[in-house]
Amino acid sequence: MANVKLSKEDIDAIFEKAENQGDYIIALYSAVIPDWDKVDHVDGYPSSSREMNTYLVEKAMEHDKKHSPECMAGGAWGLNYGFSEDNSVPMWEVSTDSCRVIYK
């Protein structure tokens, strides 16, 4: 599958619209995996560069501190659902080559 461009502005907009952790997690995955509403599950994780991953974790932490203070800031993204790191992926792109998408 081809890499998907996900700009800083796209990421910022996703976090601004999200009311909770689930909102931004689903929005990030649906931004990079076609027909997200038809996905049954994903084996593995999409991947992005270290710089992009750092930006995503910082955005998740900032969001969680404000909207989910009872949770570990950035924990859901950084520890459970975040993209894997692959510095061969160009900045502001996400590769789905590192995962397998299973559709319903």
N, C-alpha and C positions, 0 to 999 in steps of 0.2 A: 504494500500500500504506500502511496506517496506521503511525504511529510506534509503536515498541516501548519500553516503560518498562524501564530497566535501572538498578536502584538501586545505590548505593554498596555496600550489603550483598551484592547479587548479584555485583557485580564482585569484591569481596573474596573471596567464596566460590570464584569461578572461579579466581582466582590461588592460593588456598590449596590447592586440589585438584590444580593443574597440576604435573606433574613436569618439564616442559620447555616451550620456547617454542611448539611445535606444539600442545601441550595447551591452553594458554590462548587461542591464536589460534582454533583450531577451536571451543572452548567459547564464545568471544565471538561469533563468527559464527553458531553454531547457536542462540545465545540470541536473535538478532534476525532470522534468516531461517528461515521455516517449512520444515519437512521437509528440514533440512540434509542428511540422508543421501541425498536424491534430487537434490541439486544437482550439476550437471556443472561449472559455473564461474560466476563473478560478473564482469561487466564493470563496472568502476568500483568505488567503495567506498561503503558506508553512511556516513552523516554524523551528527555530533553537535556539540554546542557546544564552544567553546574550553576552557571549564572542565572539561568531561567528558573531552575529549581530553587535557588536561594530566594529569588524574587517572589515565587509562589509561596514559599514557607513564610516569608516575612508578611505577605499580604494575609495569609491565613491566620497568623498570630495576631496581627493588628485587628482583623475582623473578630476573631474569637474573644479577645480581651474586651471588646465593646459589646458584642451580641451574645456571647456564651461564656460569661466570666466564671461559671461553675466548672467549666471544662479546662483541660490543659491547653493553653493557647497554641494553636497550630498542630496539635496532636493528631487529630483525625486525618489531616492532609499529610503531615510529615511522617507519621508512623504507620498509617493504615492504608491510605488511598492515593498518596502522591505519586507523581511520575518518577520513574527510575532515572538515574543519572547516566548520561552517555555524551561525552564531550565531542563525539563525532557528529552529533546532531547540531546543525547550525542554530545560532542564537535566534530566539523568537520563532522556533519551529518545534513541532512535536512529532516524533516518529511512533507509529504503531507496529513497526516491524518486531519489536521486542515483546509483543503480546499476541494473543489469539482471541479474536472476538467471535463469540458463539451467538448466533442469532436464533430467535424463537422459531 
